């Protein structure tokens, strides 16, 4: 049994260079024009592990809501079994996923503010949870998974999945919550530095209303989203610094000091900055993006 890292930032094509995922495991699917306002990316994944061998993958949080369709052995978090089809709520905590045998399927990452249109309920109702998608789609998810398994190839599976998502958009209100998406983008683009009161003013709401919008349509609080944005900004900077001076990194990334940076790494990544760099060096030495 070993542990590897998985990290994907917004501007990464498939995954970050820190990830321990073997080259060729992931493949991006072009998102159809009808889905682009709601879906940031769709990934195909396929990996086979040696018999009796289990890999633990530490997935660093990006705050997104995801739909996952497992055609092989479903990865699991914790001691329970994985779900064949699931909606994974937004989270600001790392998750260690257990994988064995053959892992295969597709994942759909939703944009902030898009969950209600595709899931039929506010993002805040599944925050920090993985729920069987049939609980939300009333049996439609299992039926879709069966049809995907019967499809002749990956291209046909991707086309089938996107056609179902497009139909769900047509049958729902279909609207992304524009204020929530705008606010999330402002915070991300500032690396978590923009004061939340300024974000609220920019989208034309009060701070209390901003909290409500984030909870319902993003699934996290604005402060949690800002913490992730600051962490992600720091992780991008570390890609350019193989031997970082941590006190300088802390200040440049918007942390109060080095102690604050260490505490945030532990809370959001589950490892210290030094441990993260060890994972990153290990991952980048054997993977391609």
Secondary structure, DSSP 8 states (H G I E B T S, - for coil): -EEEEE---TT-SSS-TT----TTSEEEE---TTTTTTEEEEEEEEEE--TT-EEEEEE------EEEEESSS--EESSS---SEEEE---SS-EEEEEESEEEEEEEEE-TT-HHHHHSS-GGGGTT-EEETHHHHTTHHHHHHHHHHHSSSHHHHHHHHHHHHHHHHHHS-----HHHHHHHHHHHHTTT-S-HHHHHHHHT--HHHHHHHHHHHTSS-HHHHHHHHHHHHHHHHHTT-TT--HHHHHHHTT-SSHHHHHHHHHHHHSS-HHHHHHHHHHHHTT---
